[in-house]
Amino acid sequence: MHERSSVTELANALRADLNRYSPGGKLPSSRTLVERYRVSPVTVSRALARLTAEGLVTTRPGAGAFRATARTGQPAPGDTSWQEVTLSADTAAEPVPRAVDASGVLVTLAAPPPGVIEFNGGYLHPALQPEQAMAAALARAGRRPGAWGRPPVDGLPELRDWFARGIADTCTAAEVLVTAGGQSALTTALRALAPPGAPVLVESPTYPGMLAIARAAGLRPVPVPVDADGVRPELLAAAFRASGAKVFVCQPLFQNPTGAVLSAARRPEVLRIARAAGAFVVEDDFVRRLVHEDAGPPPRPLAADDPDGVVVHVCSLTKATSPSLRVAALAARGPVLERLRAIHVVDTFFVPRPFQEAALELVGSAAWNRHLRSLSAELRSRRTAMTAALRTALPELALPYVPAGGYHLWLRLPDGADEQAVVSAALRAGVAVAPGRPYFSAEPPAAHLRLSFAAVAGAGEITEGVRRLRTACDEALGSLG
């Protein structure tokens, strides 16, 4: 059984049994719980920790776990209503509201309830993660001399060099900063490149986490539509002229959520347009290591064709490994690098050295290339399974583009469909899907869903998830028939 499900199920069972014990009464020992529920000691420890966090259980080192006693004499709650005025104040110094809507991000981070198939996940299922290789890398890293000391603020030189070689032949370690994941790198880039209140051009649709970063920094996202060949250059040029923006954020390879790849003809156009506008292009190269087995060689990063420092490049190990291996790179050329470095240092100081050492051990091992080959084959298989199931069971959901990389499909609902009704019905049917609305910075042209095939256990779960989605669509879209 999946460890996360085991913990949830054990916590639920222990919670239901708590009434058998008086307040302060001792629960069975961990060894007894392991034998009774046939789970691992780690599962028992995590389940008890969950109940402790809920205030239902207390633990005493060396003594065991006990039912918590009811709290009495709780102080009266304070009055925090004043914060609404302070947080929403619109001043001349900050004309753009900085309220942050993280709902689009939380959809892909929140674990669905037990029994619900996870089509909304943004990371690899544990079965696809190189868990043994990561564990071995972490163990080796922990034994390295100085592994627990303070690293260079820019990152370990060997790791920066490894990232640089994957970006471009002309990129050097001196042009790379190691960051705590791609989200951190994007946050640093946007804060460095645009002042509060400034416009920033974004693909439409685009990654909700990037929209949240922009709005949290007081920036104004301006949408530029994409099609199957990526962002449309004529609309990009028009958006630069109309807005005066000095930053464009894009995902040229297997764009999230459409899966589009910026075409060879458009790549130089995008760089030329940005250079003419005196603007930076933030290239979020987030899934380069998730190319499917049946794809040809992917195009080089935009940064590889940029001698003038137009591109600020972001890439990460996280998507190809584990959500907890938050090690990424931010690469730039010219004076902007110093500003990026300063903001990175102020925000985080540095990425913990054990993580950097473990990343080096992982990518330098023979297991790394084996993992990438296995992952490439499995993602192709899952994409094929989901595509076939959708076309058979849900032909009314338009699938205009089937990507050869990444981990998700982008579906358009029929005209007039209530997107949220479909999402809610799907959850009732036992499958979690991501709504399309959070991927648009302005009014969406239609209702959409994003379905992930990487966060599930395998092809069987994909087939069952699509069957459940069929049930949900029958409920939510019946009136459209």
N, C-alpha and C positions, 0 to 999 in steps of 0.2 A: 504493500500500500504506500501511496505517496506520503512522505513524512508530514507535510503540512496538513493533509486530511486526517492522519492518525492523531496528531496533536489536537485538532479540533474535536474529533470524535471522543477522545479520552476526556478532554476538558468538559464536554457536554455530559458525559456519563458521570464524572465526579461531581459536577454541579447538581445533577439530579439526585445524587445520593447524599448531599450535604445535610438534608433534614434528618438523616438517621443519626447524626451526631449533635450533641448539645454544644452550645457556644463554648469554645475553649477545648472541646473534645478532640482527641488525637485521631487523625486519619491513618489508614493502613500504611505500612512502611513502603518505601519505593520498591524494594524487592518484591513485596507482596503484590503491588500494583503491576509490576512487570509480568509476574507469573499469571495473575488473574486475567489481565487484558491482552496478554501475549504481544506486548510492544517492547520497544527498546528502552533502556534507562534514560536516554536522551529525550525520548517522547514523554516519559513521565515527568522529567524535570521541566520541560517546556510547558506541559499542561498545567502543572502546579504553579509555575511562574505566571501563567495567564490568569489563573484564579486569584493569585496574590495581587496582581495588578487590578483586578476587579474589586478587591477588598473583601473577598469571600473566604480567603485562606491566609493564614500567617505561617511562616516557616521559622524554625529556630535551629541554627547549625548544631548538629550532633544530637538533636532531640526529635526532629521530624516535622511534619506538617499538621496544623490544627485548624479547626473551623474558627473563623474570626468571630470575635464578640461584637455585638452591635455597638455602634458609637452613640454616645449620649452627649447632650450639652453642646450641640453644634452651634458655632457662632452665627449670628444673623448675616446673610450675604450683604456685601457692600453694594453701592450704587455705581455702576460703571456706565450709566447712560450718557455721561458727559463725553465719553470717547467717540460717540457717533458724530458729534459736532466737530471734534478735533480732527478725526480721521477723514472727514469728508470736506473739510474747509478748502475752498477754491481761492487761492491767492494769486496775486500778480506774479509772484516769484515761481509759482508752480501751477500754470494754467490747465494742465492736463491731469484729471483725476488718476490716482494711483491705486485704486481698488483692484485687488487681484482675484481673478476667477480661475481657480486651479481645477475646476471640475473636469475639463477635457484631459488633464494629465492624470487625475485620480482614477478615471475610468480604466486606464491601462495599468495602474499600480495597485488598485484594491483587489484583494483576493475574493472571488465570488463565493457564495455559500457552498457547503459540501453538496456534492451531487450535481452542481451546475457546471456545464461544459464551458470552458474559458476561450471563447472566440474574441475576447476583447483584450487579451494580454499583449504586452509590448516586449516580452523577453522570451528566451528559449525555455521550453519545458525542461525540468531537471534531467529527463532522459536524453536530451540533446546537449546538455552542458558537459564539458570535459571535467567532471567532478574529480575523478581520480588523478588526472594530470594536474589540476589546480591544487589539490591537496598535497601532492608530492612536491610541486613547485613551492608552495608555501612552507613546507617542512624544510626543504633545502635552503630557502631564502632565510629562514629563521636562524640557520646555523652559520650564515655568512658573517665574517668578521665585520663588526660595525653595523649589522643589519638593523639594530634598534637605535642607532644614533640619528643625529639630525642630518637630513639630506641637503644637497644644494637647493636653493629656492627654485631654480629653473627646472629641477629634476635631475635624476642620475644621468651623467653624460652618455653611458652606453644605451640607456633607454631612449634618450632623445635622438641618438644616432639611428637607432632601429626605426623609430617613427619617421625620421627624415628620409631614410632610404625608401620607405614605402610611399612617400608623397611625390618626390621628384628627384631626378639625378642631380639637379642643381641645388636642391635643398640641403642645408647643413644643420648639424646639431645645434649650432649657435642660433639658428632661427626658430627653434622649437622650445615650447614650454610644456612641461607635463602638468596636467590638471586632473582634478578629481571628477572625472567623467565628462561626457559631452555637454551635459546641461550646464555644468560649471563653466566650461570653455565658452559656450554661447553667451552666458551671462556676462562674462568678462569682456567678450568682444563687443557686445552691444553697448555696455557701459563705457567702453573706451572710445567707441567710434561716433556716438551720437549723444548730444546733451538732452536733458529732460525737456519735453515739449516738441522735440524734433520728429519729423516723419521718418519712417523706415519702410522701404519697399519689401514686400513679402510675396511669395508665391500664393496663389489662390486656386485650390485649397492648400493648406500647409499644416505643419506639425503644431498642435495646440500648445505644447510646452514652450515653443519659441514665442508664440503670441503672448503667453503669460509672462515670459521674461520681459518682452518689450513693454507691456502695459505696466508691469511692476516698476520698471525704470522710468515711467512717465513718457514713453515714446508713443507715437501714433502710427500703427501699422496701416500701410496703404497696399491694397491687394493688386497683384498683377496675375491675370489668368494663365494657366498652363493647359497644354493639350498633350497628346501622346508623345510629342517630340520635346516636351519640356516647356519652359517659359517662352512666351511669344515675344520676340525681340521688338516688334513695332510697338507693342503695348508697354514694354519695359521702357523704351525711349520716351514714349508719351508720358509715362508716370514720373520719370525723372524730371521732365520739363515742367509738368503741372505742379509737382510737389516741392521741388527743390531739394529732394532727399539726397543724402550723401552715403547711404548704406542700402545694399540689397542683399537679403538673406535667401539662399537657395540650396536645394538638394539636387544636384545635377544627376546623381546616380540612384535609380530606384526610389524616386521621390515619395515621401510620406505625405498623403496617403495614396496617391494615384499609381505609384510604381513606375512612372515615366522616367525615361533616360533622355537627358538633353542631347539632341542630335549633333552629329559632327558639323553640320552646316551652321548651327546656331551657337556653338561654343565660342568661336572667335567673335561673333556678333555681340554676345553678351559682354565679353571683356572690352570690346571696342566701345560699346555704348556707355559702360560704367566709366571707362577711362576718360571719355569725352565729357562726362558729367562731373569729373573730379571726385568720383565716388568709389567706395570700397565694395567688394563682393565678399560676403561671408559664406564660404563653401562648407556646408555641413555634410561631410562624406561619411555618414553614419553606418552604412551597411555594405561597405566595399567587400568585407569578408563573408558576406552572405549571398554570394553569387551562386545560382543554381547550376547543377551539373550539366544541363543541356544548353547553357548560355555560352556564347563565344567570349573571348577576352574582353573585359570591360574597358571603356575609354579611360584614359589617364585622368587624374584630378585636374580641375581647371588650374590649380596652382602650378602644375607642371608646364603650362604654356603661358606663364605670366612672369616676364622678367622685370616688370615695373612695380611690383608690390601692390597691385590692385586687389589681389585675393588674400583674404585671411582664412586660413584653412583649419577645419576642425575634424578630427577623426578619433575613434575610440575603440578600445578592446571590449567594451561591455556587451554590445549586442551579440558578439560571436562567442561569448563565454558565459558570464553570469551577471545578473543585476547588481551583485555585490562587489564585483571586480571593477571598481570605478576608477579606471586609469585611462586617460585620454591625452591628446596632444592638441596644442594650439600653435600654428605656424604662421609667421608673417615676415615680411622683408621691409626694411627701411625704418624711419623714425617711429612708426606706429608700434613697433615691437617693444620699445621702451615703455610706452604707455600701457600696453597690454601687460607687461611684466609688473609694472607698479601696481595696477589694480589687482592682479592675481596675487601678489604678495600681501597686499593690504587685506584682501578678503580671506585668504586661506593659509598664509605663510608658505606652506608647501604640502605636497601629497605625502602621507605617511610612508616612511622609507620601506617598511616591510611589504607594503603593497607594490611599490615599485620594484623591489628585489624579486618578489614573487612573479610579477609580470615578465621580468627579464628571464627568469628561470623557465617560465611557461613557453614563451615564444622562441626560446633557444633550444627547446627539447624536441626530440623526434616525434613526440606525441602531438605537437602543435599542428604540423602539416597533416598528420593522419586525421586529427579532429576536423580540420577544415575540409578535407576530402569527404569524410563521412557526413558532415553537416550539409555540404553541397548536394550530395545525393539524396539525403533525407528531406531536405527542403523542396527539391524538385518533386519527389514522390508525393509529399503532402500537398503541394500546390496543385499537382495533377488530380489528386483525389478530391480536393475541395472544388476545383473547377468543374470536374465531371459531375459531382453530386449536385452542385448548384444548377447546372444546365439541365439536369434531368428533373430535379424536384422543384426548382424555383425559376423556371424560364422567364417569368415576368420581371425578375430583377436583372437589370442590364449590367453586363460585365464588359465594358468597352475595351479594356486593356488587361492582358494577362502578363504580368512582369516575369522576367527571367532572373530575378534576384529579390532579396528582401523576404518578408515573412507575412504579408497580408494581401488581401484583395479589396478593391474599392468598388462598391455596388451602388447603382442608382435605383431608387425605388420608383414605382409608377407615379405618373403625374397625379397630384392630389393626395398622395399618401401622407399620413400623419407619422412622421419619423419617430417621435417619442412614443406614440402608441405601439409601434412595432417593437421598439426597444423594450418597453414594459411588458408586452405580451411575450416576447422572447424569454425574458427572465422568469415569467410565470411558467413557461414551458420547459425551463431548465437549461437555457443556453444564454450566456451573456455576450452581447454584441456592443460595439462602439457606435454611437450616433455620429452622423456626419456634421451636424451643426458646429461643434467646437473647432472644426478644421477651417472654418471660414472667418476672416476678420471683418467681413461685411455680410449683407444678406446673401444667403446661399441661393444659387439658381435652381436647385432642386433638392429633394430629400435623398440622403445617402446613408449607407452603412459601411463600416470598415470591419472586415473579418480577418482575424489572425489565425494562421494554421501552424504557428510555431509554439504556442503556449499549451497545446493539448498533448495527450499521451501518444496519439498515433492515428493512423488512417481510420480505424474503427470508430474512434471518438469523433472524427471529422464527419463521417457518414451519419452517426447518430445526432450530432449537433445540427446538421443540415435538416434532418428529419424533424427535429424539434422546431427549427426555424420555420419550416413549412407549416407546422401547426400554428405558430404565432402569426404568420402572415395570413393564414385563413381567418384567424380571429380579427386581426387589425385591418386587413385590406378587403375583407368580404364585401363591403359596400361599394367598392370600386369595380367589382366584377360586373 
